[in-house]
Amino acid sequence: MLGRNSHYYNLFLLLVDIFVLILALTIAYVLRVQWDNRPLVSPVPAYDYFLSLISIVPFWIITFALLGLYSPSVFNRRLTEWSRIAAGSVIGILLILGWEFVTGEVVLPARLVALYALIISFTLVVIERELLRWARTTLFRYGIGTSRVLLIGTSPALTDLAVNLADTRRSGYEVVAIAGPKKLVPPRLTLSHYPHVESALKFIDSDRITTIIQTDMYENEERNQAILSAAQTRHISYSFIPGQPEFYTGKNTVDVFLGYPIISISQTPLMGWGAIAKSIFDTILSFVLVVVLSPVYLIIIVLQKILNPGPVFYISKRLSQFSKPVDLIKFRSMGAQYGKKDAAIEFRDMGREDLAIEYEKTRKVENDPRITKFGNFLRKTSLDELPQLFNILRGDLSLVGPRPILPQEAKFSRSRTALLHSVKSGVTGLWQVSGRSNLSFEERIELEIFYAQNWSFWLDIKILFKTVGVVLFRRGAK
């Protein structure tokens, strides 16, 4: 949404990618043909090889484009960008092999050229994009290439946008002015505040505004038209972001109905083939993990019997997709007499009103006296979660998804619970890897809802990788 500056950056990325891919393929040729004395499968003159590259690289760039590598939503996220570059590099090499098969023309003089090209192209494109990211960030720091923004609205979304865009070095935006209620202006931000839209529009030129972002439509249509007209007459960017996140998350489609644009909103993009692929992925990976970790299961069962007498497993009633009750399986970490009632009730029975209040506020406590020493070890290492792999095999849970909530927690926000349960609950999720352990129950629910409304397979992979780091280094939410 950075307008013309973003388009220029996209074009520059494309041109540099072309140069880097040609350079990578050239280096691969030199390494195998010029520096390696072993016989070639089919000698290909350098001139013919280069001509073939000129014909193939455009298709490689189209592949990059289809993978979203020229979209801000991808190139602004490092891990997502790297994974797409890896996929694009593999597909690029397959394009070359496919070109040889279809045309009958020999492009690669030896098999090693393809391997070298794959490794070098991925490495150079990643390095190139990291250098460009650093250069772009440096320019943003000095106000070069940024968009000067006027925010207009009356909902809390206005405050959220202002806070997130305030870091110009990362966002590329400089929030210059806000038109709306004074209470929505974030503290410690230096900017102009206009209580009325009409006042803000008079100072667009003097404030050197290049982008207008509106978060709420006014009841007076003339006001809305005045804002749009102010942007159009000055040829500056205008964007409307609905203040309610439900209107721009999930899987939305735009169509024409009776001559009017119509936006159809789904609760989640996780449907159709995406849901099927996720289910297959969950089943295969959880089965492999159960087999590989079977010795760990046996060791924990034996230690549980010795160090924590009583049932090995703890079965908890939870709500998963569509608020369906499921029996969540965990290694028992509490004393055998606990876990049969709501935690707040058990704390009060113990005479710990302070813990009951803490639990009712955040749905967790820092030092739970019900947990045994061995149970504390299981929780700190996340080993207590391992039996949930069987929940996945039974179809109750997914590897990644919102945390399954207790039935009594659903009453706190029924409309939000409906959104939360639009997808299957997971063993790990966005909250667990967020790196923040001091979130309130509502804030954790918001993170989980964000996942449900913005699901993608890439997001699942990212969360799984982060989960490994959280478990190994004991980072993230607790």
Phi and psi in degrees as a GROMACS rama.xvg file:
@    title "Ramachandran Plot"
@    xaxis  label "Phi"
@    yaxis  label "Psi"
@TYPE xy
-82.7635  6.99155  LEU-2
68.5951  -137.844  GLY-3
-61.8921  -37.3824  ARG-4
-59.6707  -39.9809  ASN-5
-65.5104  -39.3444  SER-6
-63.6228  -41.8719  HIS-7
-63.2446  -40.3337  TYR-8
-66.107  -40.5506  TYR-9
-59.5981  -45.0848  ASN-10
-62.9842  -41.7807  LEU-11
-64.9622  -41.6026  PHE-12
-57.3652  -44.8085  LEU-13
-61.7902  -46.487  LEU-14
-65.1671  -42.2048  LEU-15
-67.7461  -37.6397  VAL-16
-60.4508  -41.7588  ASP-17
-59.9237  -47.5768  ILE-18
-61.2015  -44.9764  PHE-19
-66.8988  -39.8943  VAL-20
-65.141  -42.1632  LEU-21
-63.9336  -40.7036  ILE-22
-62.5332  -43.3354  LEU-23
-62.7055  -44.5041  ALA-24
-67.5321  -33.1727  LEU-25
-68.2655  -44.1646  THR-26
-62.4131  -40.6023  ILE-27
-60.2506  -40.7003  ALA-28
-64.8213  -46.5421  TYR-29
-63.8825  -42.4844  VAL-30
-60.0895  -42.3199  LEU-31
-87.2377  -38.1596  ARG-32
-89.1675  -43.4475  VAL-33
-87.8635  -37.6616  GLN-34
-101.177  -6.98377  TRP-35
-114.493  121.16  ASP-36
-85.4473  -2.43302  ASN-37
-67.1046  154.37  ARG-38
-62.3191  148.786  PRO-39
-93.7847  151.419  LEU-40
-64.9414  -43.4618  VAL-41
-153.186  107.313  SER-42
-58.4807  125.06  PRO-43
-121.953  118.257  VAL-44
-59.1512  147.794  PRO-45
-57.7775  -38.3834  ALA-46
-64.4701  -44.7221  TYR-47
-65.6115  -38.8816  ASP-48
-61.2006  -44.0278  TYR-49
-66.0413  -40.5782  PHE-50
-62.3256  -39.247  LEU-51
-64.1791  -38.4312  SER-52
-61.9641  -42.9025  LEU-53
-59.0237  -32.094  ILE-54
-79.4865  -31.0457  SER-55
-92.2729  -36.755  ILE-56
-55.1092  -39.9012  VAL-57
-56.1171  -37.3327  PRO-58
-69.1012  -33.6699  PHE-59
-64.5112  -42.4209  TRP-60
-65.6088  -37.97  ILE-61
-62.0705  -39.0888  ILE-62
-61.0636  -44.7417  THR-63
-57.0147  -43.2593  PHE-64
-64.7013  -42.1353  ALA-65
-65.6089  -26.9249  LEU-66
-83.2295  0.227169  LEU-67
82.5752  16.6617  GLY-68
-72.7251  -4.93137  LEU-69
-115.043  20.7239  TYR-70
-106.818  134.516  SER-71
-55.5933  -31.9159  PRO-72
-65.8972  -17.3458  SER-73
-103.357  -52.4677  VAL-74
-73.6607  -6.08131  PHE-75
-92.8863  0.0903542  ASN-76
-124.095  108.634  ARG-77
-58.4326  -53.0716  ARG-78
-63.9172  -40.9861  LEU-79
-63.1182  -42.8685  THR-80
-62.9436  -45.2124  GLU-81
-61.452  -41.8287  TRP-82
-65.0212  -37.9602  SER-83
-69.8062  -35.9503  ARG-84
-63.4789  -41.5625  ILE-85
-60.4994  -46.5596  ALA-86
-62.8541  -43.055  ALA-87
-63.9845  -35.8666  GLY-88
-66.9403  -42.4173  SER-89
-63.4523  -46.3298  VAL-90
-63.9218  -36.7282  ILE-91
-60.4337  -43.6634  GLY-92
-66.1157  -38.8482  ILE-93
-63.6483  -33.0086  LEU-94
-62.7334  -40.7613  LEU-95
-65.0621  -44.1889  ILE-96
-64.6608  -39.0861  LEU-97
-65.6784  -37.4617  GLY-98
-60.2251  -43.2511  TRP-99
-61.6867  -41.2705  GLU-100
-68.1271  -44.1405  PHE-101
-72.4931  -44.4539  VAL-102
-88.3414  -18.2583  THR-103
75.3281  6.4082  GLY-104
-92.0376  133.073  GLU-105
-84.0136  119.185  VAL-106
-102.825  -43.9666  VAL-107
-95.9416  120.835  LEU-108
-72.2514  -16.2719  PRO-109
-157.895  155.622  ALA-110
-63.0109  -33.3442  ARG-111
-63.9305  -24.5478  LEU-112
-61.7131  -39.9549  VAL-113
-64.3493  -43.3302  ALA-114
-65.5233  -45.7517  LEU-115
-59.6764  -43.5897  TYR-116
-63.1016  -39.2058  ALA-117
-62.9572  -49.7913  LEU-118
-67.0719  -45.5167  ILE-119
-70.5664  -39.7668  ILE-120
-63.88  -44.2751  SER-121
-61.8385  -47.0511  PHE-122
-63.037  -47.0746  THR-123
-68.8915  -38.4318  LEU-124
-66.324  -40.2308  VAL-125
-62.8698  -46.7752  VAL-126
-61.8413  -44.3243  ILE-127
-58.8474  -44.8551  GLU-128
-72.8326  -31.4904  ARG-129
-66.8896  -39.6864  GLU-130
-65.631  -40.7873  LEU-131
-67.8321  -37.1565  LEU-132
-62.7955  -42.8858  ARG-133
-63.5587  -43.4779  TRP-134
-64.2091  -41.4422  ALA-135
-65.3319  -42.6731  ARG-136
-61.9677  -40.1462  THR-137
-63.5973  -42.0596  THR-138
-64.7568  -41.485  LEU-139
-59.7885  -38.0083  PHE-140
-60.3791  -31.6805  ARG-141
-99.3703  14.1564  TYR-142
76.8455  14.2754  GLY-143
-93.9269  124.721  ILE-144
83.0186  5.75883  GLY-145
-86.1818  163.522  THR-146
-108.015  128.937  SER-147
-87.9522  119.183  ARG-148
-108.846  138.482  VAL-149
-109.08  118.199  LEU-150
-97.1458  132.771  LEU-151
-127.948  129.849  ILE-152
168.266  176.107  GLY-153
-132.458  6.79615  THR-154
-110.387  165.034  SER-155
-58.6211  -19.6649  PRO-156
-59.0132  -29.8777  ALA-157
-61.6533  -46.227  LEU-158
-62.8849  -44.4903  THR-159
-60.712  -43.1952  ASP-160
-63.0261  -45.3537  LEU-161
-59.6216  -43.2136  ALA-162
-65.5592  -43.6149  VAL-163
-73.5092  -29.7864  ASN-164
-86.6687  -10.6019  LEU-165
-63.397  -30.1901  ALA-166
-80.1516  83.7495  ASP-167
-58.1798  -35.2196  THR-168
-59.8267  -33.0288  ARG-169
-94.0954  -38.9821  ARG-170
-87.3756  -29.9786  SER-171
83.2415  5.25311  GLY-172
-113.616  147  TYR-173
-121.725  107.502  GLU-174
-74.0921  109.955  VAL-175
-93.9592  -39.2795  VAL-176
-150.276  153.832  ALA-177
-128.712  131.892  ILE-178
-112.656  109.938  ALA-179
164.957  -174.077  GLY-180
-58.4127  142.656  PRO-181
-58.9768  -33.9823  LYS-182
-65.0552  -18.4203  LYS-183
-87.259  -9.09993  LEU-184
-77.8685  118.816  VAL-185
-63.643  138.916  PRO-186
-65.7188  156.009  PRO-187
71.4537  5.95101  ARG-188
-99.1961  128.514  LEU-189
-90.207  107.716  THR-190
-160.385  171.139  LEU-191
-89.0323  138.626  SER-192
-116.932  129.522  HIS-193
-120.297  118.423  TYR-194
-67.6014  -24.4203  PRO-195
-123.468  141.579  HIS-196
-58.0273  -41.7585  VAL-197
-57.4374  -37.981  GLU-198
-66.0905  -41.9372  SER-199
-63.7852  -39.3441  ALA-200
-65.7973  -28.1136  LEU-201
-69.7956  -24.1206  LYS-202
-107.208  16.2395  PHE-203
-58.7897  -44.6596  ILE-204
-70.2513  -45.2367  ASP-205
-68.8886  -29.4811  SER-206
-83.2974  -4.75662  ASP-207
54.74  46.4181  ARG-208
-71.1022  134.087  ILE-209
-117.292  -10.0239  THR-210
-145.146  134.278  THR-211
-114.962  128.394  ILE-212
-121.494  122.379  ILE-213
-112.676  133.557  GLN-214
-107.344  -11.376  THR-215
-145.392  138.922  ASP-216
-84.947  134.683  MET-217
-82.6003  153.673  TYR-218
-64.7479  -34.3035  GLU-219
-78.1947  109.531  ASN-220
-64.6753  -28.0411  GLU-221
-64.6631  -34.3089  GLU-222
-64.4951  -45.6546  ARG-223
-61.5302  -41.8038  ASN-224
-66.2782  -35.5928  GLN-225
-64.2823  -38.7815  ALA-226
-66.0299  -48.2151  ILE-227
-63.6749  -42.1051  LEU-228
-63.6061  -39.036  SER-229
-60.6958  -37.5796  ALA-230
-73.2096  -42.3682  ALA-231
-67.337  -42.2773  GLN-232
-68.0012  -25.1994  THR-233
-98.3899  -1.78541  ARG-234
58.0054  43.1237  HIS-235
-111.916  164.794  ILE-236
-71.5311  141.429  SER-237
-132.136  131.371  TYR-238
-135.226  142.192  SER-239
-114.497  124.421  PHE-240
-119.068  112.772  ILE-241
-56.5374  136.247  PRO-242
-65.8624  -23.355  GLY-243
-95.3873  119.022  GLN-244
-59.8224  -24.9244  PRO-245
-60.7539  -21.2171  GLU-246
-83.6833  -12.7742  PHE-247
-133.538  17.18  TYR-248
-120.867  177.435  THR-249
79.108  -162.542  GLY-250
-101.35  105.249  LYS-251
-107.57  142.602  ASN-252
-126.825  143.062  THR-253
-111.657  129.303  VAL-254
-143.125  -178.338  ASP-255
-114.453  127.584  VAL-256
-128.674  116.249  PHE-257
53.9477  35.9826  LEU-258
85.1101  -0.741291  GLY-259
-111.988  142.224  TYR-260
-63.9345  135.476  PRO-261
-129.792  132.674  ILE-262
-106.773  117.656  ILE-263
-98.2427  128.259  SER-264
-115.066  124.382  ILE-265
-102.603  155.399  SER-266
-66.2696  -31.9066  GLN-267
-152.359  149.503  THR-268
-78.9398  -5.65808  PRO-269
-80.9842  83.2927  LEU-270
-151  169.508  MET-271
62.6559  -133.553  GLY-272
-65.7515  -29.1842  TRP-273
-60.8559  -44.5397  GLY-274
-66.0692  -38.9871  ALA-275
-65.8589  -46.0239  ILE-276
-62.5653  -40.6698  ALA-277
-64.0749  -40.2481  LYS-278
-64.7036  -43.4426  SER-279
-64.2289  -44.3972  ILE-280
-59.6821  -45.2449  PHE-281
-59.9441  -46.4861  ASP-282
-63.8803  -47.1233  THR-283
-65.5057  -49.5384  ILE-284
-67.1917  -39.9456  LEU-285
-66.6053  -36.947  SER-286
-64.3957  -44.6287  PHE-287
-61.4707  -42.8148  VAL-288
-65.1329  -39.5139  LEU-289
-61.2366  -43.9934  VAL-290
-64.6487  -47.7976  VAL-291
-65.459  -37.4087  VAL-292
-92.384  5.74668  LEU-293
-55.7644  -38.9683  SER-294
-62.3811  -35.0536  PRO-295
-65.2206  -41.899  VAL-296
-57.4356  -46.5609  TYR-297
-63.4305  -42.3235  LEU-298
-63.207  -44.6346  ILE-299
-64.9597  -38.8026  ILE-300
-61.9345  -43.3713  ILE-301
-65.1861  -47.4093  VAL-302
-63.5734  -36.0916  LEU-303
-61.9893  -41.9183  GLN-304
-65.453  -32.9545  LYS-305
-83.2155  -47.9622  ILE-306
-93.7411  -20.3651  LEU-307
-139.626  69.2146  ASN-308
-53.1852  143.169  PRO-309
127.696  -167.083  GLY-310
-58.3461  140.412  PRO-311
-71.177  -40.5746  VAL-312
-107.419  156.306  PHE-313
-119.142  121.912  TYR-314
-101.965  123.415  ILE-315
-122.774  132.703  SER-316
-74.7946  121.341  LYS-317
-131.21  167.833  ARG-318
-109.081  130.326  LEU-319
-115.825  -145.828  SER-320
-56.4023  136.241  GLN-321
59.6507  27.1496  PHE-322
60.2303  28.1871  SER-323
-76.159  127.913  LYS-324
-67.7968  136.516  PRO-325
-134.108  155.281  VAL-326
-93.2455  102.654  ASP-327
-79.4464  126.664  LEU-328
-101.989  127.851  ILE-329
-140.27  156.43  LYS-330
-69.2612  131.682  PHE-331
-64.8651  127.595  ARG-332
-114.024  -11.8005  SER-333
-100.715  167.616  MET-334
-60.3033  152.484  GLY-335
-60.4453  -24.2688  ALA-336
-82.8635  -7.27699  GLN-337
-105.355  169.129  TYR-338
89.7655  4.82179  GLY-339
-93.4515  -15.0161  LYS-340
-125.522  174.367  LYS-341
-60.3883  141.921  ASP-342
-57.8525  -38.9288  ALA-343
-61.2894  -39.395  ALA-344
-66.2305  -42.9329  ILE-345
-65.2873  -37.6829  GLU-346
-64.7047  -39.4331  PHE-347
-68.292  -35.9109  ARG-348
-63.8418  -27.5361  ASP-349
-85.6109  -4.6294  MET-350
80.4751  20.4637  GLY-351
-109.439  73.2894  ARG-352
-60.7762  -34.2219  GLU-353
-61.1054  -41.3382  ASP-354
-71.4606  -34.7537  LEU-355
-62.5838  -43.7838  ALA-356
-65.9224  -42.5367  ILE-357
-60.794  -42.9056  GLU-358
-67.1099  -41.4246  TYR-359
-65.1736  -25.5174  GLU-360
-83.3592  -44.1235  LYS-361
-116.152  -5.4445  THR-362
62.1097  26.6438  ARG-363
-162.482  163.606  LYS-364
-133.739  151.472  VAL-365
-70.3205  -49.898  GLU-366
-121.5  92.0698  ASN-367
-82.9092  112.428  ASP-368
-68.3471  -11.2492  PRO-369
-77.3294  -16.9945  ARG-370
-83.7507  132.231  ILE-371
-79.363  169.872  THR-372
-62.3213  -45.0416  LYS-373
-68.2853  -36.287  PHE-374
-63.7425  -35.7996  GLY-375
-63.7962  -39.4396  ASN-376
-62.6923  -44.2221  PHE-377
-60.9319  -40.3814  LEU-378
-70.4096  -43.7451  ARG-379
-63.1143  -33.5246  LYS-380
-93.1138  -1.65275  THR-381
64.2207  14.7252  SER-382
-68.8504  -22.7773  LEU-383
-65.1768  -17.7065  ASP-384
-84.8686  -14.2488  GLU-385
-54.8254  -40.2466  LEU-386
-61.3507  -15.3254  PRO-387
-67.2842  -12.7607  GLN-388
-61.5815  -31.1532  LEU-389
-71.0385  -32.417  PHE-390
-61.3892  -36.2659  ASN-391
-67.5542  -44.7391  ILE-392
-62.853  -31.1828  LEU-393
-78.4577  -11.1169  ARG-394
89.0813  8.63415  GLY-395
-76.5628  -39.2202  ASP-396
-127.657  171.513  LEU-397
-116.302  165.437  SER-398
-63.1607  -43.4141  LEU-399
-122.737  134.086  VAL-400
170.839  179.821  GLY-401
-62.2281  147.949  PRO-402
-65.7843  131.11  ARG-403
-63.7163  125.856  PRO-404
-94.4729  159.884  ILE-405
-71.8361  149.072  LEU-406
-55.4748  -37.6895  PRO-407
-71.5871  -16.5744  GLN-408
-80.2944  -19.3378  GLU-409
-63.7402  -28.2822  ALA-410
-70.0039  -17.7489  LYS-411
-67.9999  -30.3376  PHE-412
-160.622  87.9523  SER-413
-63.8439  -39.6346  ARG-414
-67.0299  -37.6645  SER-415
-72.0134  -34.5785  ARG-416
-62.8117  -37.1758  THR-417
-61.1881  -42.108  ALA-418
-67.4761  -42.291  LEU-419
-58.4198  -39.1235  LEU-420
-94.3044  18.718  HIS-421
-73.3456  -15.667  SER-422
-126.197  165.267  VAL-423
-71.5921  138.62  LYS-424
-66.2865  160.693  SER-425
-129.921  163.157  GLY-426
-71.0425  -39.5594  VAL-427
-126.673  165.916  THR-428
-167.434  -172.433  GLY-429
-63.5641  -38.7507  LEU-430
-65.0527  -44.1887  TRP-431
-62.3033  -28.8659  GLN-432
-105.952  11.1505  VAL-433
-72.5292  -17.1304  SER-434
82.8209  5.29001  GLY-435
-121.689  123.323  ARG-436
-106.607  -0.248602  SER-437
-107.238  25.4456  ASN-438
-78.4825  145.997  LEU-439
-75.3719  168.072  SER-440
-58.4026  -43.323  PHE-441
-64.5019  -38.8802  GLU-442
-67.246  -37.2503  GLU-443
-65.2031  -40.9782  ARG-444
-61.8907  -39.3875  ILE-445
-61.37  -41.6684  GLU-446
-63.0539  -42.416  LEU-447
-66.6573  -37.7686  GLU-448
-66.3526  -38.2807  ILE-449
-56.4492  -42.7985  PHE-450
-60.6614  -47.9709  TYR-451
-59.635  -37.3604  ALA-452
-86.8748  -12.5781  GLN-453
-128.861  28.5933  ASN-454
-60.3654  143.183  TRP-455
-152.277  157.762  SER-456
-63.5602  -35.2065  PHE-457
-63.5508  -38.1517  TRP-458
-64.3111  -40.1957  LEU-459
-60.0974  -46.3501  ASP-460
-61.9422  -42.2827  ILE-461
-61.5179  -43.9252  LYS-462
-65.9139  -39.3086  ILE-463
-63.2916  -42.4272  LEU-464
-64.2153  -41.868  PHE-465
-66.4469  -32.7467  LYS-466
-61.4466  -39.7802  THR-467
-59.4974  -44.0957  VAL-468
-64.2348  -40.0876  GLY-469
-62.9225  -42.8312  VAL-470
-70.8122  -43.9038  VAL-471
-70.1449  -39.9465  LEU-472
-108.352  5.77082  PHE-473
55.1344  42.3312  ARG-474
-103.511  174.218  ARG-475
89.9687  -169.185  GLY-476
-67.5009  149.097  ALA-477
